[in-house]
Amino acid sequence: MIKFEKFTLENGLRVIFHQDKDTPIAAVNILYNVGSKDENPDKTGFAHLFEHLMFGGSLNIPNYDKPLQEAGGSSNAFTNSDITNYYETLPKGNLETALWLESDRMLSLAFTQKSLDIQKKVVIEEFKQNYLNRPYGDFWLLMRPLAYKIHPYKWATIGKEISHIENATLQDVKDFFYRYYAPDNAILSIAGDFEPDYIKDVVNKWFGSIEKRNVTKNKIPAEPEQTEARKITVRRKVPINAWYRVYHMCERNNKGFYAANLLSDVLSNGESSRLYQSLVKKKNIFSSLDAYILGSNDPGLFVFSGNISDGISFKDAENAVSDELFNLTEKGIGERELQKVKNKIESNFIFSETDVLNKAMNLAIYENISDAGLINNELDIYNNISAADIIKYAEKIFREENSSTVYYKAEKI
C-alpha cells in the first residue's frame, strides 16, 4: 500500500505527495498530458522534440544540468503517444533545486534559434540511427499507419518523417509549448522524507505564481472497428525474415487490459512461456518470438514480433502462431500456468515499490490514467482475472479481420 496525499493549486497543477521516511533521496516527477497523439498531423514529432528542448535552457536558467549536478542530482525524461514525463532524484535537502528547475521551464523555455537548431539535429540523428539505419528499425513506421487509419496513434512518437522536424520553426515550438506545457495540463508528484505541510508550502512557492493557460486538448477521433485483415510486404537489407502482427485491443483503463497483459505473459514471458517452448525451442520455427501489449491510454495494440528461422516460409510461421492461439482458446489456461504469471506481476510490482523514483513516477502515471489510487488496486484486479476471462478476451481480439501484418523480407546484404 502506497500512501499519498493529493492537492491542486489554483492554477490547476495537480500535486501528489508520498512520504517515504526510509530514504535520504527525494524524487520529483512532472508529467505533462501531451504526447504524439496531440500533434498536428502535418507537424509531428513535436512532443519528442520537446523532451530534448526542455533540457536546453529555460527563461532564467541557461544551463539545466549544471545546478542539478551541483546539487547531487540526476534527471531524465521520456515521451510516448500519450504523455511526456520528466523526473529528477537528488538528496532530500536539495529538493527545492529540482522544483526551481521544473517551475522555471514550465514558466517558459529560453526559445533561442540556436537551441532549437541543436536539438533538431539531435532528434534527426536519432530518427536516422534508431528508425532508418537500424535493422528492422522502421517496423513501427510501417505498422502504425497500417493498423490505424484515423486515430493519431498512426504515427510514431519520433514523428512521421524527418522533414516535419527539419521544417519546425521557432514559432511552431513556441505555440506548442504554450498550448500544452502548462500547470493545468500537468501532474507533479514528489516522494521523500518530508512533512505534508512543507510540501504544500514549497510547491506553492515555486509553482503557484505560474499562470493557468486554460489548456484545450484536441478532440481525438476514435479508430473505427477494423473489418478486414491488412497486410504489407517490405524488402530490406536485414539478416533474416521477420514477421509482425498486431491486433486492436482496448484502452488502458479497461478490465480487458489486464486480461490482455496476462495473456501476453502466458504466451511470451520467459523461456517457459508457450510460444518460446513450442515455436522457438521445440519446432525451431522462430529464432525469437515475442508477444506484448502497448498499454496505450486509448485503444491500443496486442503485438507479435518474430524473427523467422532459415528455411521457414512466412506462411508456415504465421500458421504456427495461429495454431498456438487456437490451442489456447480450445484447451484453455491451467491454474498453475496462470498463477505463475500473476506471481511475476506481483513480484515486479513489489520490487518497484522499493524505489522512491518509481513510486513518484507511477503515482503521476496512474493519476493521468484515471486516479493515483489505482496503484493500490491493480494487484487485486489482476488476481480477480480468471482463465476464462483471458480466453474470452483472446477470442474477442484474435480475429483475422482485426489483424494487421508486416512481412519483413530479408534481402542479401
C-alpha positions in Angstrom: 0.0 0.0 0.0 1.5 3.3 -1.1 0.0 6.2 1.0 -0.2 9.6 -0.6 -1.9 13.0 -0.5 -3.3 15.0 -3.3 -4.0 18.7 -3.7 -4.4 21.1 -6.6 -3.0 24.6 -6.9 -5.3 27.5 -8.0 -3.6 27.4 -11.5 -4.7 23.8 -12.0 -1.5 22.0 -11.2 -2.3 18.6 -9.6 0.2 17.6 -6.9 0.7 14.1 -5.4 2.9 13.6 -2.4 4.2 10.3 -0.9 6.0 10.5 2.4 8.9 8.0 2.5 10.8 8.1 5.7 13.2 5.4 4.7 15.3 7.2 2.2 17.6 10.3 2.1 16.7 10.7 -1.6 13.9 12.9 -3.0 12.2 12.1 -6.3 10.4 14.7 -8.3 8.3 13.7 -11.3 6.3 16.0 -13.6 4.0 14.6 -16.2 2.6 16.7 -19.0 -0.6 15.3 -20.5 0.7 15.7 -24.1 2.1 13.1 -26.4 2.5 12.5 -30.1 -1.3 11.9 -30.4 -1.8 15.6 -29.7 0.3 16.8 -32.6 -0.8 18.4 -35.9 -0.7 15.6 -38.5 1.5 17.9 -40.7 3.8 18.7 -37.8 4.6 15.5 -36.0 7.5 14.7 -33.6 7.0 17.8 -31.6 6.3 16.1 -28.3 9.5 14.2 -28.6 11.4 17.3 -29.7 10.3 19.0 -26.5 11.7 16.1 -24.5 15.0 17.5 -25.7 14.2 21.2 -25.8 13.2 21.2 -22.1 16.8 20.5 -21.2 18.2 23.3 -23.5 17.7 26.2 -21.1 14.7 27.9 -19.6 13.7 31.6 -19.1 16.0 32.2 -16.1 18.3 29.2 -16.1 20.5 28.9 -19.2 22.0 25.5 -18.1 19.6 23.0 -16.7 22.2 20.2 -15.9 24.8 22.3 -14.0 22.7 23.3 -11.0 21.2 19.9 -10.7 24.5 18.1 -10.8 25.9 20.6 -8.3 23.0 19.6 -6.0 24.0 15.9 -6.4 21.0 15.1 -8.6 20.3 13.4 -11.9 17.4 13.7 -14.4 15.9 12.1 -17.4 12.7 12.1 -19.4 10.6 10.0 -21.9 7.9 10.6 -24.4 5.2 8.3 -25.8 2.0 8.6 -27.7 0.1 9.9 -24.6 2.4 11.7 -22.2 5.8 13.5 -21.8 7.4 12.7 -18.4 10.4 14.4 -16.7 12.0 13.3 -13.5 14.8 14.0 -11.0 16.4 12.4 -8.0 18.6 14.3 -5.6 19.4 14.5 -1.8 16.3 15.5 0.1 18.0 18.6 1.4 18.2 19.9 -2.2 14.6 19.3 -3.1 14.0 23.0 -3.9 16.7 22.8 -6.6 14.5 20.4 -8.6 11.4 22.4 -8.0 13.1 25.6 -9.1 14.3 24.0 -12.3 11.0 22.4 -13.2 9.0 25.5 -12.4 11.2 27.7 -14.5 10.9 25.6 -17.6 7.2 25.3 -17.0 7.1 29.1 -16.9 8.9 29.4 -20.2 11.8 28.0 -22.2 14.6 30.2 -23.5 13.4 29.7 -27.1 16.5 30.6 -29.0 17.1 29.6 -32.6 20.5 28.1 -31.6 18.9 25.8 -29.0 16.2 24.7 -31.5 18.8 24.1 -34.2 20.9 22.0 -31.9 18.0 19.8 -30.7 16.6 19.4 -34.2 19.9 17.9 -35.3 19.9 15.6 -32.2 16.4 14.4 -33.0 17.1 14.0 -36.7 20.1 11.9 -36.0 18.1 9.8 -33.5 15.5 9.3 -36.2 18.1 8.1 -38.7 20.0 6.0 -36.2 17.1 4.2 -34.5 14.5 4.1 -37.2 16.1 4.2 -40.6 19.6 2.8 -40.3 19.0 0.1 -37.7 17.9 -3.4 -38.9 14.1 -3.7 -38.6 14.1 -0.1 -37.1 11.3 1.2 -39.4 8.9 -1.5 -38.3 6.7 0.9 -36.3 6.9 3.5 -39.1 5.3 0.8 -41.3 2.9 -0.8 -38.8 1.3 2.2 -37.2 -0.3 3.7 -40.4 -1.3 0.2 -41.4 -3.1 -0.5 -38.1 -4.5 3.0 -37.6 -6.4 4.9 -40.2 -7.9 7.8 -38.2 -6.6 7.8 -34.7 -3.3 9.8 -34.3 -1.6 6.7 -33.0 -1.0 6.2 -36.7 2.4 7.9 -36.4 5.3 7.1 -34.2 6.5 9.3 -31.3 9.6 10.2 -33.3 7.3 11.6 -36.0 6.0 10.6 -39.4 9.1 11.8 -41.3 12.3 13.7 -40.8 11.0 16.7 -42.8 8.5 17.6 -40.0 11.4 18.2 -37.6 13.6 19.8 -40.2 10.9 22.4 -41.0 9.9 23.2 -37.4 10.2 26.9 -36.8 10.7 28.8 -33.6 7.1 30.0 -33.7 5.9 26.4 -34.1 7.6 25.3 -31.0 6.5 28.3 -29.0 2.9 27.7 -30.0 3.2 24.0 -29.0 4.8 24.9 -25.7 2.3 27.5 -24.6 -0.6 25.3 -25.6 0.4 22.1 -23.6 3.2 22.8 -21.2 1.1 24.4 -18.5 0.2 23.9 -14.9 -3.3 22.9 -15.8 -2.0 20.2 -18.1 0.5 18.7 -15.6 0.8 16.4 -12.6 3.6 16.9 -10.2 4.5 14.0 -7.9 7.1 14.1 -5.1 8.3 11.3 -2.9 10.7 11.5 0.0 11.1 12.2 3.7 9.1 15.4 4.1 6.1 16.6 6.1 3.0 17.2 4.0 2.6 20.9 5.1 6.2 21.6 4.0 5.5 20.1 0.5 2.3 22.2 0.1 4.2 25.4 1.0 7.3 24.7 -1.1 5.3 23.6 -4.2 3.1 26.7 -3.9 6.3 28.8 -3.6 7.7 27.6 -6.8 4.7 26.8 -9.0 1.8 28.9 -7.5 2.6 32.1 -9.5 2.6 30.4 -12.9 -0.5 31.4 -14.8 -3.1 28.9 -15.8 -3.2 28.6 -19.6 -6.7 27.1 -20.0 -5.4 24.2 -22.0 -7.8 22.8 -24.6 -7.0 19.4 -25.9 -7.6 18.2 -29.4 -10.7 16.0 -29.8 -9.1 12.6 -30.6 -11.1 10.7 -33.2 -12.0 7.1 -32.3 -10.5 4.5 -34.6 -13.3 2.6 -36.3 -13.5 -1.2 -35.9 -11.3 -3.0 -38.3 -13.3 -5.2 -40.6 -10.7 -6.9 -42.8 -7.1 -8.0 -42.4 -4.4 -5.7 -43.6 -1.1 -6.9 -44.9 2.0 -5.4 -46.5 5.4 -6.9 -47.5 8.6 -4.9 -47.5 12.1 -5.9 -48.5 15.1 -4.7 -46.5 18.8 -5.5 -46.2 18.5 -7.4 -43.0 19.9 -10.8 -41.9 16.7 -12.8 -41.7 13.0 -12.6 -42.4 10.8 -11.1 -39.7 7.1 -11.3 -39.1 5.0 -8.7 -37.2 1.3 -8.9 -36.5 -0.9 -6.6 -34.3 -4.5 -6.9 -33.1 -6.6 -4.0 -31.9 -7.4 -4.2 -28.2 -9.0 -1.9 -25.5 -7.7 1.2 -23.8 -5.5 1.2 -20.6 -8.3 2.0 -18.2 -10.4 -1.1 -19.1 -10.7 -4.5 -17.5 -9.7 -6.1 -20.8 -6.3 -4.5 -20.5 -5.5 -6.8 -17.5 -6.7 -9.8 -19.4 -4.6 -8.9 -22.4 -1.5 -8.3 -20.2 -1.8 -11.7 -18.5 -2.4 -13.3 -21.9 0.8 -11.8 -23.3 2.7 -13.2 -20.4 1.2 -16.6 -20.8 2.3 -16.6 -24.4 5.7 -14.9 -24.2 7.2 -14.2 -20.8 10.4 -16.1 -20.3 11.7 -19.4 -21.6 8.8 -21.4 -20.0 6.2 -19.5 -22.0 4.1 -21.2 -24.6 5.5 -19.5 -27.7 9.1 -20.0 -26.7 8.7 -23.6 -25.7 6.7 -24.6 -28.8 7.8 -22.4 -31.7 11.4 -21.5 -30.7 12.8 -24.3 -28.7 10.9 -27.4 -29.9 9.9 -26.7 -33.5 12.6 -24.0 -34.3 10.2 -22.1 -36.5 11.3 -18.8 -35.0 14.7 -17.8 -33.6 12.9 -15.4 -31.4 9.2 -14.6 -30.9 7.6 -12.1 -28.5 4.1 -11.1 -27.6 3.3 -7.9 -25.8 0.9 -5.0 -25.4 1.5 -1.3 -25.9 -0.6 -0.2 -22.8 -1.8 2.9 -24.6 -4.3 5.3 -22.8 -6.6 5.0 -25.9 -7.4 1.6 -27.5 -4.1 0.1 -28.3 -2.4 -3.0 -29.9 -1.5 -6.5 -29.0 1.7 -7.2 -30.8 3.5 -10.3 -32.1 7.1 -9.8 -33.2 9.2 -12.7 -34.5 12.4 -13.5 -36.4 11.8 -16.5 -38.6 14.3 -19.3 -38.7 16.1 -20.1 -42.0 14.1 -22.3 -44.4 10.7 -21.4 -42.8 8.2 -19.6 -45.0 6.1 -16.7 -43.9 3.0 -18.8 -44.4 4.3 -21.7 -42.2 5.5 -19.3 -39.5 2.1 -17.5 -39.5 0.2 -20.7 -39.4 2.2 -22.0 -36.5 1.3 -18.9 -34.4 -2.3 -19.3 -35.4 -2.3 -22.9 -34.3 -0.9 -21.9 -30.9 -3.6 -19.3 -30.5 -6.3 -21.9 -31.5 -4.9 -24.3 -28.9 -5.0 -21.6 -26.3 -8.7 -20.9 -26.8 -9.7 -24.5 -27.2 -7.8 -26.0 -24.3 -7.7 -23.1 -22.0 -5.1 -22.0 -19.4 -4.2 -24.1 -16.4 -4.5 -22.6 -13.0 -0.8 -23.2 -12.3 0.2 -21.5 -15.5 -2.0 -18.5 -14.8 -0.8 -18.2 -11.2 2.8 -18.2 -12.4 2.3 -15.1 -14.5 0.3 -13.4 -11.8 3.1 -14.1 -9.3 5.6 -12.4 -11.7 3.4 -9.3 -12.0 3.1 -9.2 -8.2 6.9 -9.6 -7.6 7.6 -6.9 -10.2 5.1 -4.6 -8.5 6.5 -5.2 -5.1 10.1 -4.6 -6.3 9.1 -1.3 -7.9 7.7 -0.1 -4.6 11.2 -0.2 -3.1 12.4 2.6 -5.4 11.5 6.1 -4.4 11.6 7.3 -8.1 9.3 4.5 -9.3 6.7 5.5 -6.6 6.8 9.1 -7.6 6.6 8.3 -11.3 3.9 5.7 -11.0 1.7 7.9 -8.9 1.7 10.5 -11.7 1.1 8.0 -14.4 -1.8 6.3 -12.6 -3.3 9.8 -11.8 -3.2 10.5 -15.5 -4.8 7.2 -16.5 -7.7 7.7 -14.0 -6.7 8.1 -10.4 -3.5 7.7 -8.4 -5.4 5.3 -6.1 -5.3 2.7 -8.9 -1.7 2.0 -7.9 -3.1 0.2 -4.8 -5.9 -1.6 -6.5 -4.2 -3.2 -9.6 -2.9 -6.3 -8.0 -6.5 -7.1 -6.8 -7.7 -6.5 -10.4 -5.1 -8.9 -11.8 -5.9 -11.6 -9.1 -9.6 -11.4 -10.0 -9.0 -12.1 -13.7 -9.8 -15.8 -14.3 -8.5 -18.1 -17.0 -12.0 -17.9 -18.6 -11.8 -14.1 -18.7 -8.5 -14.3 -20.6 -9.8 -16.9 -23.1 -12.9 -14.8 -23.7 -10.8 -11.8 -24.4 -8.4 -13.7 -26.7 -11.4 -14.9 -28.7 -12.6 -11.3 -28.9 -9.3 -9.8 -30.3 -7.5 -12.6 -32.1 -9.7 -12.5 -35.2 -8.2 -12.4 -38.7 -10.2 -9.3 -39.7 -8.8 -7.5 -36.6 -5.2 -8.0 -37.6 -2.5 -6.0 -39.4 0.6 -7.8 -40.6 4.0 -6.7 -41.9 6.1 -9.3 -43.7 9.6 -8.1 -43.4 11.5 -9.9 -46.1 15.3 -10.1 -46.0 17.5 -9.3 -49.0 21.1 -10.3 -49.2 23.3 -7.7 -47.5 
